[in-house]
Amino acid sequence: MNELPISKICPSIERLDISKILEGSVYIGVAGFEERCFTFLEQYSKENVKFQSVIGIKYEPFDERNDIKKFEEFAIKVSPKSKFEWITYDRRNPEEFSNLITNIEELFELAENIIIDISGMSKFLIVVLLYELKNYSGNIHIIYCEAEIYHPLKEEYESKKEGFVEDIFPSFLTTNIYKIVTTTELSSTSMQGYPFLIIAFPTFNYKEIYTLLNEITPQYLIKIEGNPREMHNRWRLEALRWINRKLDSDFDPNIKGIYKKELSTFEYVKTIEILNEIYKKHKYTHKCIIAPTGSKLQTLGVVLFKQMYPEIQLVYPVTTKFSEEYTEGCTEIWHIKFEKFSEFMMKIATFRRAELKQLEDMLQDSNDD
């Protein structure tokens, strides 16, 4: 079979030209605690133009650091006051949010453009939201504000590393795991009874993958390790490997094979390509489960890959709380425009159908022989 030319139809990520964000769009963002949650709204508020409406997402469980007041102030500046609405995303129960988006889709029908600012969104929120919008016929603009500083800092990491106890590994950014979640839309009944293939993205909290593997024992585990875009952050790749290094030995007796791949944290298209490369080797023999715990742009790639292969299942380890510091500031605002989103998603889905047709033709040729 031919290699998947997914890059041919996927739009590129570009530095934001604010003039391309059209007046009359619907804006969706979150009231988070990171500074970059508000960078785009603040910049847009200076343009003296208005969105058709603003949908703000509040997180549950509530974190007192989430700056709801600041989000409201910017939202009122960039939209008619009567067109600002709050909705809630409960990280412990994403199914409720999935149903909520279905119920408010009429808010989007008259808008030609939806602006989705993923900068402060949790990974699974990105997945649930975009997958629920797959039938939206207008344009979807993804806004991503790249942070200036990512925690832990190198000195923070090295300090904890020096003081660690062999059996108690340091954990950064997030703490204990609450449970593994999914939604009906992101689940699958395909390949029941087959062994599991788990694809996961190691993080600075090794407990995420540990919890996943305690819940689900795969025959194969493939870890996709994220390599940061900026050179001064490249130390984080080796740090990830060190933090997660005991995972292989702890689970090796129960897992037939554990493999690693390296992938840029900034490349959503390459995320699709590497997932496809992995999946095509296992799709007829294993049930594939993906935990999108990587970067936000890698998560975007996971959503689109799910559209290609609806039979895969997406799950997520939900943490009880976040660390005191996550990111600081913003160095750049990035923009991806998906024109006619429902048509784009249909094109994505055709790649799978094309492969199935090729397989049918091969089987037919074999039978004819």
C-alpha positions as MATLAB code, in Angstrom:
seq = 'MNELPISKICPSIERLDISKILEGSVYIGVAGFEERCFTFLEQYSKENVKFQSVIGIKYEPFDERNDIKKFEEFAIKVSPKSKFEWITYDRRNPEEFSNLITNIEELFELAENIIIDISGMSKFLIVVLLYELKNYSGNIHIIYCEAEIYHPLKEEYESKKEGFVEDIFPSFLTTNIYKIVTTTELSSTSMQGYPFLIIAFPTFNYKEIYTLLNEITPQYLIKIEGNPREMHNRWRLEALRWINRKLDSDFDPNIKGIYKKELSTFEYVKTIEILNEIYKKHKYTHKCIIAPTGSKLQTLGVVLFKQMYPEIQLVYPVTTKFSEEYTEGCTEIWHIKFEKFSEFMMKIATFRRAELKQLEDMLQDSNDD';
ca = [
       0.000    0.000    0.000;
       1.093    3.552   -0.627;
       2.262    5.751    2.213;
      -0.452    7.968    3.636;
      -0.095   11.443    2.029;
      -1.920   13.131    4.885;
       0.311   16.193    4.666;
      -1.232   16.953    1.281;
      -4.545   18.022    2.804;
      -3.583   19.209    6.289;
      -3.131   22.984    6.674;
       0.178   24.253    7.987;
       0.684   26.022   11.287;
       1.555   29.698   10.852;
       2.295   32.710   13.006;
      -0.953   34.516   13.660;
      -1.983   37.351   11.377;
      -4.759   38.897   13.464;
      -6.418   40.327   10.338;
      -7.280   36.759    9.270;
      -9.505   36.329   12.320;
     -12.769   37.613   10.925;
     -15.347   39.683   12.750;
     -18.542   37.758   13.406;
     -16.802   34.524   14.392;
     -17.645   32.393   17.422;
     -14.812   32.213   19.959;
     -14.334   29.263   22.325;
     -11.750   29.476   25.093;
     -11.152   28.477   28.703;
     -10.812   30.345   31.969;
      -7.582   28.761   33.108;
      -4.706   29.778   35.359;
      -1.953   30.062   32.742;
      -1.166   33.539   31.411;
      -1.371   32.323   27.826;
      -5.084   31.546   28.271;
      -5.739   35.264   27.800;
      -3.010   36.345   25.357;
      -5.096   35.999   22.195;
      -8.220   37.575   23.734;
      -6.169   40.498   24.999;
      -4.615   41.074   21.576;
      -7.947   40.735   19.769;
      -9.623   43.190   22.166;
      -7.271   45.904   20.880;
      -8.500   45.468   17.294;
     -11.876   47.151   17.879;
     -13.771   44.260   16.268;
     -16.335   41.895   17.726;
     -16.999   38.179   17.751;
     -20.535   37.035   17.032;
     -20.456   35.301   20.405;
     -18.022   34.023   23.013;
     -18.265   30.673   24.753;
     -16.181   30.435   27.893;
     -15.394   27.053   29.409;
     -15.150   26.649   33.175;
     -13.322   23.671   34.621;
     -14.684   21.334   37.250;
     -13.403   20.460   39.789;
     -12.940   24.190   40.342;
      -9.415   25.507   40.860;
      -9.349   28.881   42.613;
      -6.435   29.927   40.400;
      -8.639   29.796   37.301;
      -9.202   33.464   36.489;
     -12.883   33.577   35.549;
     -13.130   37.319   36.174;
     -10.281   38.113   33.783;
     -11.808   35.928   31.068;
     -15.163   37.680   31.493;
     -13.569   41.115   31.201;
     -11.956   40.274   27.873;
     -15.005   38.360   26.616;
     -17.275   41.359   27.169;
     -14.836   43.582   25.262;
     -14.843   41.346   22.184;
     -18.508   40.326   21.995;
     -22.006   41.705   22.545;
     -22.742   41.234   26.255;
     -25.836   39.162   25.521;
     -23.751   36.803   23.371;
     -21.362   35.629   26.082;
     -22.099   32.220   27.563;
     -20.420   29.938   30.104;
     -20.364   26.159   29.796;
     -18.704   23.643   32.122;
     -16.177   20.904   31.428;
     -15.895   18.369   34.245;
     -12.552   16.637   33.783;
     -13.879   13.641   35.710;
     -16.908   13.215   33.438;
     -16.191   14.352   29.846;
     -19.339   12.571   28.626;
     -21.448   15.420   30.032;
     -19.484   17.972   28.012;
     -19.766   15.839   24.887;
     -23.553   15.874   25.253;
     -23.549   19.604   26.017;
     -21.745   20.477   22.776;
     -24.289   18.426   20.848;
     -27.093   20.392   22.504;
     -25.674   23.860   21.733;
     -24.610   23.258   18.151;
     -27.295   25.698   16.969;
     -25.079   28.484   18.361;
     -22.563   27.671   15.645;
     -24.881   27.194   12.686;
     -24.969   30.836   11.555;
     -21.253   31.425   12.088;
     -18.873   30.875    9.190;
     -15.895   30.640   11.530;
     -15.222   29.148   14.962;
     -12.073   30.252   16.782;
     -10.850   27.622   19.255;
      -8.080   28.755   21.576;
      -6.472   25.536   22.804;
      -3.719   27.325   24.752;
      -5.236   26.699   28.175;
      -7.286   23.631   27.355;
      -6.642   20.241   28.874;
      -5.672   17.604   26.321;
      -8.881   15.609   26.597;
     -11.017   18.752   26.365;
      -9.360   19.462   22.999;
     -10.167   15.928   21.876;
     -13.805   15.929   23.010;
     -14.552   19.410   21.654;
     -13.064   18.946   18.188;
     -14.492   15.473   17.731;
     -17.969   16.741   18.592;
     -17.566   19.539   16.021;
     -16.605   17.193   13.188;
     -19.886   17.910   11.358;
     -19.525   21.705   11.542;
     -19.552   22.982    7.949;
     -17.748   26.281    8.495;
     -14.074   27.051    9.078;
     -12.332   26.166   12.327;
      -9.349   28.239   13.415;
      -7.046   26.716   16.012;
      -5.195   29.270   18.125;
      -2.165   28.118   20.097;
      -0.203   30.507   22.313;
       3.289   29.133   22.830;
       4.493   29.687   26.385;
       7.681   31.561   27.184;
       8.586   29.358   30.155;
       7.613   25.738   30.753;
       7.847   24.237   34.197;
       9.648   22.488   35.661;
      12.693   24.609   34.968;
      15.920   22.732   34.412;
      17.219   23.702   37.846;
      13.941   22.593   39.469;
      14.194   19.233   37.755;
      17.863   18.729   38.651;
      17.222   19.681   42.273;
      14.467   17.076   42.626;
      16.533   14.516   40.748;
      19.422   14.904   43.189;
      17.158   14.334   46.174;
      15.063   11.446   44.902;
      14.691    8.138   46.726;
      15.099    5.099   44.456;
      11.543    3.833   44.896;
       9.878    7.261   45.043;
      10.329    9.059   41.753;
       9.740   12.811   41.489;
       6.530   13.867   39.758;
       6.045   17.275   38.152;
       3.140   19.384   36.846;
       0.315   17.062   37.890;
      -0.127   14.895   40.950;
      -2.226   11.847   41.773;
      -4.432   10.216   39.160;
      -8.184   10.278   39.756;
      -9.315    7.777   37.140;
      -9.131    6.805   33.461;
     -11.893    8.461   31.415;
     -13.340    8.346   27.906;
     -16.650    9.165   26.188;
     -19.090    7.126   24.127;
     -17.967    8.894   20.943;
     -14.306    8.197   21.657;
     -14.821    4.561   22.616;
     -15.070    1.601   20.278;
     -16.492   -1.913   20.317;
     -14.276   -3.003   17.432;
     -11.673   -5.757   17.838;
     -13.181   -7.094   21.066;
     -11.310  -10.138   22.302;
      -8.085   -9.097   20.572;
      -4.931   -8.181   22.534;
      -4.349   -4.501   23.274;
      -1.882   -2.110   21.688;
      -1.464    1.021   23.816;
       0.111    4.165   22.401;
       0.936    6.768   25.051;
       2.939    9.969   25.375;
       5.191   10.004   28.480;
       5.019   13.167   30.598;
       6.730   14.650   33.629;
       4.183   12.748   35.707;
       5.105    9.079   35.270;
       1.973    8.134   37.245;
      -0.193    8.813   34.189;
       1.129    5.856   32.209;
       1.524    3.730   35.356;
      -2.160    4.172   36.139;
      -3.130    3.396   32.561;
      -1.101    0.181   32.554;
      -2.527   -0.865   35.901;
      -6.016   -0.556   34.390;
      -5.253   -2.071   30.983;
      -2.545   -4.647   30.276;
      -1.461   -4.410   26.638;
       0.468   -6.922   24.599;
       2.441   -4.019   23.161;
       3.157   -0.543   24.513;
       4.542    2.184   22.283;
       5.772    5.349   23.985;
       5.964    8.481   21.847;
       8.481   10.779   23.518;
       8.071   14.494   22.837;
      11.011   16.595   21.676;
      10.443   20.356   22.202;
      10.663   22.784   19.289;
      13.004   25.283   20.956;
      16.631   24.257   21.446;
      16.776   25.626   25.003;
      14.000   23.192   25.971;
      15.553   20.084   24.398;
      16.867   18.931   27.798;
      13.276   18.017   28.604;
      13.376   14.949   26.348;
      16.146   13.308   28.376;
      14.397   14.377   31.571;
      11.214   12.620   30.420;
      13.195    9.471   29.743;
      14.809    9.562   33.169;
      11.513   10.154   35.010;
       9.794    7.304   33.161;
      12.782    4.952   33.053;
      11.450    2.370   35.538;
       8.266    1.878   33.563;
       9.845   -0.663   31.221;
      11.250   -2.873   33.966;
       8.168   -2.611   36.199;
       5.773   -3.754   33.481;
       8.080   -5.812   31.266;
       6.972   -9.234   32.626;
       3.362   -8.516   31.626;
       3.962   -6.798   28.277;
       5.354   -8.628   25.271;
       7.003   -5.570   23.767;
       7.693   -1.968   24.826;
       8.959    0.382   22.123;
       9.902    4.060   21.923;
       9.555    6.662   19.213;
      10.606   10.309   19.229;
       8.364   13.075   17.899;
       8.395   16.874   17.903;
       5.891   18.378   20.321;
       5.058   20.981   17.663;
       4.130   18.726   14.721;
       0.471   17.750   14.532;
       0.781   16.355   10.989;
       3.794   14.207   11.883;
       1.813   12.949   14.864;
      -0.812   11.612   12.453;
       1.879   10.092   10.258;
       3.703    8.328   13.086;
       0.428    6.998   14.519;
      -0.489    5.671   11.100;
       2.926    4.054   10.731;
       2.421    2.271   14.059;
      -1.210    1.367   13.539;
      -0.932   -0.147   10.082;
       1.341   -2.847   11.570;
      -1.199   -3.832   14.228;
      -4.685   -2.858   13.043;
      -5.748   -6.365   11.997;
      -4.347   -8.087   15.084;
      -4.825   -5.684   18.020;
      -7.313   -3.312   19.584;
      -5.610    0.080   19.610;
      -5.950    2.409   22.599;
      -4.348    5.858   22.547;
      -3.819    8.101   25.579;
      -3.320   11.663   24.236;
      -1.120   12.855   27.094;
       1.407   14.617   24.854;
       1.550   18.260   23.802;
      -1.532   20.194   22.712;
      -0.490   20.084   19.051;
       0.229   16.350   19.266;
      -3.260   16.029   20.747;
      -4.691   17.776   17.688;
      -3.032   15.086   15.580;
      -4.591   12.361   17.741;
      -8.097   13.791   17.173;
      -7.633   13.731   13.411;
      -6.219   10.214   13.558;
      -9.332    9.098   15.430;
     -11.384   10.507   12.542;
      -9.355    8.360   10.133;
      -9.793    5.228   12.215;
     -13.012    5.343   14.299;
     -12.275    1.839   15.597;
      -9.430    3.072   17.816;
     -10.259    4.086   21.385;
      -9.089    7.220   23.187;
      -8.720    7.297   26.968;
      -7.214    9.764   29.401;
      -5.763    9.563   32.946;
      -7.396   12.424   34.879;
      -5.277   13.975   37.626;
      -6.637   15.222   40.947;
      -4.852   18.575   40.693;
      -2.138   20.528   38.899;
       1.111   21.902   40.276;
       1.450   25.475   41.475;
       3.369   26.441   38.336;
       2.718   25.189   34.822;
       3.780   27.770   32.216;
       4.568   31.473   32.183;
       4.086   34.138   29.527;
       3.712   33.751   25.764;
       6.345   34.124   23.056;
       4.281   33.498   19.921;
       0.680   32.991   18.810;
       0.186   30.247   16.206;
      -2.765   29.699   13.897;
      -4.107   26.728   11.915;
      -7.120   27.243    9.651;
      -9.221   24.211    8.715;
     -11.450   25.360    5.867;
     -14.917   23.778    5.683;
     -14.193   21.569    8.657;
     -16.789   18.866    7.971;
     -15.465   18.465    4.414;
     -11.918   18.305    5.754;
     -12.911   15.600    8.248;
     -14.606   13.642    5.467;
     -11.379   13.806    3.451;
      -9.478   12.513    6.472;
     -11.910    9.607    6.738;
     -11.433    8.703    3.061;
      -7.829    7.663    3.721;
      -9.088    4.722    5.741;
     -11.712    3.831    3.148;
      -9.073    3.976    0.413;
      -6.918    1.503    2.340;
      -9.908   -0.810    2.834;
     -10.652   -0.660   -0.895;
      -7.046   -1.546   -1.673;
      -7.291   -4.495    0.719;
     -10.534   -5.662   -0.909;
      -8.913   -5.457   -4.342;
      -5.911   -7.447   -3.127;
      -8.163  -10.149   -1.672;
     -10.214  -10.249   -4.866;
      -7.067  -10.638   -6.974;
      -5.931  -13.444   -4.666;
      -9.279  -15.238   -5.023;
      -9.178  -14.855   -8.811;
      -5.786  -16.558   -8.872;
];
